[in-house]
Structure formats: C-alpha cells, structure tokens
Amino acid sequence: MNRTDDISNLFNRFGASADSYLEFGSHFEYKEKPLALVPTAPEPAPVVEIDQPLAQLDDAAPVVSIKGAEAQLLSVKPRQAGAPLRHLLAEVALAREAEAQARNEEALRQALPHGRPAKTRAHVIALVSAKGGVGKSTLASALTTSLRLEGGQTLAIDLDPQNALQHHLGAEPDVSGMGNASLKGENWKALLLAGPADSLLLPYGSVTEDERRTLERYMEHDRYWLARQLASMDLGENDLVILDTPPGRTTYLDQALTVADQVLVVATADAACFVTLDQTERLLGERVARDMAPLCSYVINQFDSSRQFCRDMHEVFKRRLGSQLLGVVTLDHAIGEALAYGQNPLLEAESSQACQDMLTLGDTLKAQLKSMDVAESFAS
C-alpha cells in the first residue's frame, strides 16, 4: 500500500473523497537547533534620582544607585548647554555657602571645650514659663531687687533675646550684654551693670539676627556653655544668680536647667497655663533621669481675686501642685505703670499688695536655699 492509498482510505473513513487532494513538495529543509544553556545577565540595579527643587527639574540631577540600605553616588549628569546663566550662578553660590557652613561647623566643634566644668559656688534660681505674658521678667526683677544672701551679691542675667530685663531694672538701653560678650569671648563679670538695691545686671544686649543664631549654635553644641560662663565669673557661695529665660522650650531654657539649683515656674490662673503643666513636668523629669534635677516650685502671678473663675483655677492649681505651689502674686496694674515711668515699685515707701506678695515669695525662696545648704552640709 502506497502513500496515496493511505490518504484515500483516510478520506473515505470520514465520508469524503480524495479526488480533490493535491500534495505539494517542499524545497526547504527544516532542522531543529540543539538546545544550549545561555547565561542570564543579572538584573540592573534600580536607579533613583534625588529630588530637586522645582526650578531645577530641567537641569542635572545626581544619580544614585540603591544597593540594600546604602546609597552610593555614581555620577552627575552634565548640564544642558542651554542652561540659563542665572541658574548656574545660583548653583555656584549655594555650593559656596554649603562649603562655608561645613567649615564653620567643623571649626566650632574643634573649638568647643570638652567635659563638664566645676559648678559655680553661687546659688542659681531660674525663672521659666511655658507661655509668654505671665509676668516672668517682672518677677525676676522683683527677686533681684529684694532677695539677698548675707555677705553676698545678687545678680540678674537675662537669657531672653527680647532683652526686657534691663528696662525693669533701670539699665541704660542698647548696652553691651552677654550675647555680644559671648561671641567675643569676654568674661561676663567685667560687663555687670549696677541695678537697684545694690544688685547687678547682665542684660542680653543688642545683637543682630545672625549673631543671635551663631550664639544659639554654640549653646546647642555645648550643653555646658552656661555652666562654663558662670564658672569663669568666680562667684562666691553667698552670691545669688537670677536667670530670666524665654518662654517655651528653647536652648536657653536647656542651659538654665543645667545650672539651676532652684526652678521657679511662673503661671497665671487660667486654662492655658494649666494645660502646660504636663509638658513642664516631662521636661523636668528628663533632668531627674540625668541626676541633674533642681528643686522645682510654682508661683501664680497676676492673680485677680475679684473673679470667681480665677479663684476656682487657683484651687485647681493647689490640688494639682500641692506643696510645690510656693505662692500667689496679686494682680496690680500699678506694677506695669511703674515700668513705664522707670520706677521700681518694691523701693516705694507705700508698697501694694502685689509688692508684699513678691517680698513674701522672696523670703520663701531664701528659706528654701538655706534648707538646701543644710541638707548639703549634712550629706557631706
């Protein structure tokens, strides 16, 4: 049986005819290629471009190859020939500023001393507040005027860039202060000004914004900056330092808490101050963890006893703070008016109830200082 019969039988089986079947010959010879193992090229590492400012999206951007958790700079694509000249000049200026900033930071780190200095022998009281407008500088002025240890001097140091304490203590405006002296490396003791009742004052002083930022960078890099300044003043054990600080959490506050023996938190009898108590307690708790915890007390200032809400808030503060609430200072608009006329109300013959409250507060703080001295003597 030939091939044609096989095809005819196949068509008949399915009820068809093989008459129309035509077979074509092929002139092509198909051959299968043998299988071969071809090495697979590794997948290229992903390429990520660093984000650029909107003004530079059409310009060159660094290309970074990500491998694991590390990024390695591979190349910088050249800029297009038609890039605007102002973009090129701005880029050069930014690079120059970044390089100068890096050199300044490194010089600052090299210049900073290391280690904690010896603690000043003077007693240090820091007045702090979580919010502004509570009369903190007024109280600092009052304590500077009225609080004195036998055989010593009381000096006030203004750590607030607002530089307001000098007006409360009657110093000449725009005098050289601790800000400028710190940048020049001068000793603070030589710059103390005479204040009321034989007190001394070191104002913050007038500085430019750039100078202020430079000073604050020093403080941020050296946690013992203020401790070094006080140690260099060679104060005696009967001297008393009153620190006036800016409101809120600032680098000035951190420095003050590092050196303070006592912290007096100034608040007013309102809800805004009450809700900041948790924040203040957490901040002071950090000092407890570092074994640097000063004695902390609170005072309610500008208390208006004629208002029922103020009396209720006073009761709430008493229940919350207990013995930490050291006193209450009555609201007296004459205190602010005295500042306008360049007067010190504590030196007036007929003092108001607010002045009496401030004097009482000073006596209470003085008693605390004496008890702390007794405790230290007993411990040694």
C-alpha positions as CSV (number, residue, x, y, z in Angstrom):
1,M,0.0,0.0,0.0
2,N,1.4,3.3,-1.1
3,R,1.1,6.7,0.4
4,T,-1.8,7.7,-2.0
5,D,-3.9,4.7,-0.9
6,D,-3.4,5.6,2.8
7,I,-4.7,9.1,2.1
8,S,-7.7,7.8,0.1
9,N,-8.7,5.4,2.9
10,L,-8.4,8.2,5.4
11,F,-10.8,10.4,3.4
12,N,-13.3,7.5,2.8
13,R,-13.4,6.8,6.5
14,F,-14.7,10.3,7.2
15,G,-17.2,10.2,4.2
16,A,-15.1,12.4,1.9
17,S,-13.4,11.9,-1.5
18,A,-9.7,12.1,-2.1
19,D,-10.1,13.3,-5.7
20,S,-9.5,16.9,-4.8
21,Y,-6.5,16.2,-2.7
22,L,-3.3,17.7,-4.0
23,E,0.2,17.3,-2.5
24,F,2.9,19.9,-2.8
25,G,6.6,19.2,-2.4
26,S,8.8,21.4,-0.1
27,H,12.1,22.7,-1.2
28,F,13.0,23.8,2.3
29,E,14.7,21.6,4.9
30,Y,13.9,22.4,8.4
31,K,16.4,21.5,11.1
32,E,16.0,21.9,14.8
33,K,18.8,23.7,16.6
34,P,20.4,21.9,19.5
35,L,19.5,23.2,23.0
36,A,22.2,25.3,24.6
37,L,22.5,26.9,28.1
38,V,22.8,30.7,27.8
39,P,23.9,32.6,30.8
40,T,21.3,35.1,32.1
41,A,22.6,38.7,32.7
42,P,21.9,40.0,36.2
43,E,19.1,42.4,36.7
44,P,20.4,46.0,36.7
45,A,20.2,47.9,40.0
46,P,17.4,50.4,40.2
47,V,18.4,53.9,39.5
48,V,16.8,56.6,41.7
49,E,17.1,60.3,41.0
50,I,17.4,62.7,44.0
51,D,14.5,65.1,44.2
52,Q,15.5,68.6,43.1
53,P,13.7,72.0,43.6
54,L,11.1,72.9,41.0
55,A,13.4,75.4,39.4
56,Q,16.0,72.7,38.7
57,L,13.8,69.9,37.4
58,D,15.0,70.6,33.8
59,D,18.7,70.6,34.9
60,A,21.2,68.0,36.0
61,A,20.4,65.8,39.0
62,P,22.7,63.4,40.9
63,V,22.0,59.7,40.0
64,V,22.1,57.3,43.0
65,S,22.3,53.6,42.8
66,I,20.5,51.9,45.7
67,K,22.1,48.7,47.0
68,G,20.5,47.3,50.1
69,A,20.1,50.2,52.6
70,E,23.1,52.2,51.3
71,A,23.1,54.8,48.5
72,Q,26.3,55.5,46.6
73,L,26.8,58.5,44.3
74,L,27.6,57.3,40.9
75,S,27.7,60.2,38.6
76,V,26.3,63.7,37.9
77,K,24.7,64.2,34.6
78,P,26.2,67.2,32.8
79,R,24.0,70.3,32.4
80,Q,22.5,71.1,29.0
81,A,24.4,73.6,27.0
82,G,21.4,76.0,27.1
83,A,21.0,76.2,30.9
84,P,20.3,79.8,31.9
85,L,23.3,81.7,33.4
86,R,21.3,82.8,36.4
87,H,20.8,79.1,37.3
88,L,24.5,78.4,37.0
89,L,25.4,81.3,39.2
90,A,22.8,80.4,41.8
91,E,24.2,76.9,41.9
92,V,27.7,78.1,42.5
93,A,26.5,80.4,45.3
94,L,24.7,77.6,47.0
95,A,27.7,75.3,46.8
96,R,29.9,78.1,48.2
97,E,27.5,78.7,51.1
98,A,27.3,75.0,51.9
99,E,31.0,74.6,51.9
100,A,31.5,77.6,54.2
101,Q,28.8,76.3,56.6
102,A,30.5,73.0,56.8
103,R,33.8,74.6,57.6
104,N,32.2,76.8,60.3
105,E,30.5,73.8,61.9
106,E,33.8,71.8,62.0
107,A,35.7,74.8,63.4
108,L,33.0,75.2,66.1
109,R,33.3,71.5,67.1
110,Q,37.1,71.8,67.3
111,A,36.9,74.9,69.4
112,L,34.4,73.7,71.9
113,P,35.9,72.5,75.2
114,H,35.1,69.1,76.4
115,G,33.7,67.8,79.7
116,R,31.6,69.5,82.4
117,P,33.2,72.4,84.3
118,A,33.2,72.8,88.1
119,K,29.8,74.1,89.3
120,T,29.7,77.7,90.3
121,R,29.6,78.3,94.1
122,A,26.8,80.8,93.7
123,H,23.1,79.8,94.2
124,V,21.2,79.9,90.9
125,I,17.5,80.4,90.5
126,A,16.0,80.1,87.0
127,L,12.6,81.7,86.3
128,V,10.8,79.8,83.5
129,S,7.4,79.7,81.9
130,A,5.7,77.5,79.2
131,K,4.0,80.5,77.7
132,G,4.6,84.2,77.4
133,G,2.6,87.1,79.0
134,V,2.7,85.7,82.6
135,G,4.9,88.5,84.1
136,K,8.1,86.4,84.4
137,S,10.5,89.2,83.8
138,T,8.6,91.4,86.3
139,L,9.1,88.7,89.0
140,A,12.8,88.3,88.0
141,S,13.3,92.0,88.5
142,A,11.5,91.9,91.9
143,L,13.5,89.0,93.2
144,T,16.7,90.6,92.0
145,T,15.8,93.7,94.0
146,S,14.6,92.1,97.2
147,L,16.4,88.8,97.5
148,R,19.9,88.9,99.1
149,L,22.0,86.4,101.0
150,E,24.2,87.7,103.8
151,G,27.6,88.7,102.7
152,G,26.9,88.2,99.0
153,Q,25.5,90.0,96.0
154,T,22.5,89.3,93.8
155,L,23.0,89.5,90.0
156,A,20.4,89.0,87.3
157,I,21.3,87.5,83.9
158,D,18.9,88.0,81.0
159,L,18.9,84.9,78.7
160,D,15.9,86.2,76.8
161,P,16.7,87.7,73.3
162,Q,13.8,90.2,73.9
163,N,16.3,91.9,76.3
164,A,13.5,93.3,78.5
165,L,15.0,92.8,82.0
166,Q,17.3,95.8,81.6
167,H,14.2,98.1,81.4
168,H,12.7,96.5,84.6
169,L,16.0,97.1,86.4
170,G,16.6,100.6,85.1
171,A,19.7,99.9,83.0
172,E,20.6,102.1,80.0
173,P,19.2,100.7,76.7
174,D,21.3,99.2,74.0
175,V,24.3,98.5,76.2
176,S,26.7,95.7,75.5
177,G,25.4,92.5,77.0
178,M,26.1,88.8,77.4
179,G,25.2,88.0,73.8
180,N,27.9,90.1,72.2
181,A,30.4,89.3,75.0
182,S,29.9,85.6,74.5
183,L,30.7,85.9,70.8
184,K,33.9,87.9,71.6
185,G,35.0,85.5,74.4
186,E,34.8,88.2,77.0
187,N,34.3,87.5,80.7
188,W,30.8,88.3,81.8
189,K,31.9,89.6,85.2
190,A,33.5,92.7,83.6
191,L,30.2,93.7,82.0
192,L,27.9,93.7,85.0
193,L,25.8,96.8,85.4
194,A,24.7,98.4,88.7
195,G,21.0,97.7,89.5
196,P,18.6,98.8,92.2
197,A,19.3,97.9,95.9
198,D,23.0,97.1,95.1
199,S,22.0,94.4,92.7
200,L,23.9,93.7,89.5
201,L,22.6,93.1,86.0
202,L,24.0,91.4,82.8
203,P,21.5,92.2,80.0
204,Y,21.1,90.1,76.9
205,G,22.2,93.1,74.9
206,S,21.7,94.1,71.3
207,V,22.8,91.7,68.7
208,T,21.9,91.1,65.0
209,E,19.9,88.1,63.9
210,D,23.0,86.4,62.5
211,E,24.8,86.9,65.8
212,R,21.9,85.5,67.8
213,R,21.8,82.4,65.6
214,T,25.5,81.9,65.9
215,L,25.3,82.2,69.7
216,E,22.5,79.7,69.8
217,R,24.5,77.3,67.7
218,Y,27.3,77.5,70.3
219,M,24.8,76.6,73.0
220,E,23.3,73.7,71.0
221,H,26.8,72.2,70.5
222,D,27.9,72.7,74.1
223,R,25.4,71.6,76.7
224,Y,27.6,73.2,79.5
225,W,28.0,76.5,77.8
226,L,26.2,78.4,80.6
227,A,28.0,76.4,83.3
228,R,31.3,77.5,81.8
229,Q,30.3,81.1,81.7
230,L,29.2,81.1,85.4
231,A,32.3,79.2,86.5
232,S,34.6,81.8,84.8
233,M,32.9,84.6,86.8
234,D,34.4,83.2,90.1
235,L,31.3,83.9,92.2
236,G,31.1,83.3,95.9
237,E,29.0,80.9,97.9
238,N,26.8,83.7,99.2
239,D,26.2,85.2,95.8
240,L,22.8,84.6,94.1
241,V,22.2,84.4,90.4
242,I,18.7,85.1,88.9
243,L,18.2,83.8,85.4
244,D,15.4,85.2,83.2
245,T,14.6,82.8,80.3
246,P,12.4,83.0,77.2
247,P,9.0,81.3,77.3
248,G,8.7,77.7,76.0
249,R,11.3,75.0,75.3
250,T,14.4,76.8,74.0
251,T,18.1,76.2,74.0
252,Y,18.4,79.0,76.7
253,L,16.0,77.0,78.9
254,D,18.0,73.8,78.5
255,Q,21.2,75.7,79.5
256,A,19.4,77.3,82.5
257,L,18.1,73.9,83.8
258,T,21.7,72.5,83.6
259,V,23.0,75.0,86.2
260,A,19.9,75.9,88.3
261,D,19.6,74.9,92.0
262,Q,16.0,76.1,92.0
263,V,13.5,76.5,89.2
264,L,10.5,78.8,89.7
265,V,7.8,78.1,87.1
266,V,5.6,81.2,86.6
267,A,2.0,80.7,85.6
268,T,-1.3,82.6,85.6
269,A,-4.6,81.2,87.0
270,D,-6.1,80.2,83.6
271,A,-6.7,77.2,81.5
272,A,-3.8,78.0,79.0
273,C,-1.2,77.7,81.8
274,F,-2.8,74.7,83.4
275,V,-2.6,72.6,80.3
276,T,1.1,73.2,80.1
277,L,1.8,71.6,83.4
278,D,2.3,68.1,81.9
279,Q,4.8,69.5,79.4
280,T,6.7,71.2,82.2
281,E,6.8,68.1,84.4
282,R,8.0,66.0,81.5
283,L,10.8,68.4,80.8
284,L,11.9,68.4,84.4
285,G,11.6,64.7,84.5
286,E,14.3,64.5,81.9
287,R,16.6,66.2,84.4
288,V,15.7,63.7,87.1
289,A,16.8,60.9,84.8
290,R,20.2,62.6,84.3
291,D,20.6,63.2,88.1
292,M,20.5,67.0,87.4
293,A,17.1,67.7,88.9
294,P,16.8,71.2,90.5
295,L,14.3,72.0,93.2
296,C,11.1,73.0,91.3
297,S,8.4,75.3,92.6
298,Y,5.5,77.2,91.0
299,V,4.0,80.7,91.5
300,I,0.7,82.0,90.3
301,N,1.2,85.6,89.1
302,Q,-1.2,88.3,88.2
303,F,-4.0,86.7,90.3
304,D,-7.3,88.5,90.1
305,S,-9.2,87.6,93.3
306,S,-12.3,89.5,92.1
307,R,-13.1,86.9,89.5
308,Q,-14.7,83.6,90.5
309,F,-13.0,81.7,87.7
310,C,-9.6,82.8,88.9
311,R,-10.4,81.7,92.4
312,D,-11.6,78.3,91.0
313,M,-8.4,77.9,88.9
314,H,-6.3,78.7,92.0
315,E,-8.0,75.9,93.8
316,V,-7.3,73.5,90.8
317,F,-3.6,74.5,90.8
318,K,-3.4,73.9,94.6
319,R,-4.9,70.4,94.3
320,R,-2.6,69.6,91.3
321,L,0.7,71.0,92.7
322,G,0.3,70.7,96.4
323,S,3.4,72.0,98.3
324,Q,5.1,72.9,95.0
325,L,2.8,75.9,94.7
326,L,5.1,78.4,96.5
327,G,2.9,81.5,96.4
328,V,0.4,83.8,94.7
329,V,1.1,87.3,93.5
330,T,-1.9,89.6,93.3
331,L,-2.7,91.4,90.0
332,D,-1.7,95.1,90.3
333,H,-1.8,97.3,87.2
334,A,0.5,99.8,89.1
335,I,3.4,97.3,88.5
336,G,3.2,97.8,84.8
337,E,2.7,101.5,85.1
338,A,5.9,101.8,87.3
339,L,7.8,100.3,84.4
340,A,6.5,103.0,82.1
341,Y,7.8,105.7,84.4
342,G,11.1,104.0,85.1
343,Q,10.3,103.3,88.7
344,N,10.9,100.2,90.9
345,P,7.7,99.6,92.9
346,L,9.5,97.5,95.5
347,L,11.5,100.5,96.5
348,E,8.4,102.7,97.2
349,A,7.6,103.5,100.8
350,E,3.9,102.5,100.3
351,S,4.0,99.2,98.5
352,S,0.9,97.5,97.2
353,Q,-0.4,94.0,97.9
354,A,1.4,92.7,94.9
355,C,4.7,94.0,96.1
356,Q,4.1,92.4,99.5
357,D,3.4,89.1,97.7
358,M,6.7,89.4,95.8
359,L,8.6,90.1,99.0
360,T,7.0,87.1,100.7
361,L,7.9,85.0,97.7
362,G,11.5,86.1,98.0
363,D,11.5,85.2,101.7
364,T,10.2,81.7,100.9
365,L,12.8,81.1,98.2
366,K,15.5,82.3,100.7
367,A,14.3,79.8,103.3
368,Q,14.4,77.0,100.7
369,L,18.0,78.0,99.8
370,K,19.0,77.8,103.5
371,S,17.4,74.4,103.9
372,M,19.2,73.1,100.8
373,D,22.5,74.3,102.3
374,V,21.8,72.5,105.5
375,A,20.9,69.3,103.6
376,E,24.2,69.5,101.6
377,S,26.2,70.1,104.7
378,F,24.6,67.1,106.4
379,A,25.2,64.9,103.3
380,S,28.9,65.9,103.2
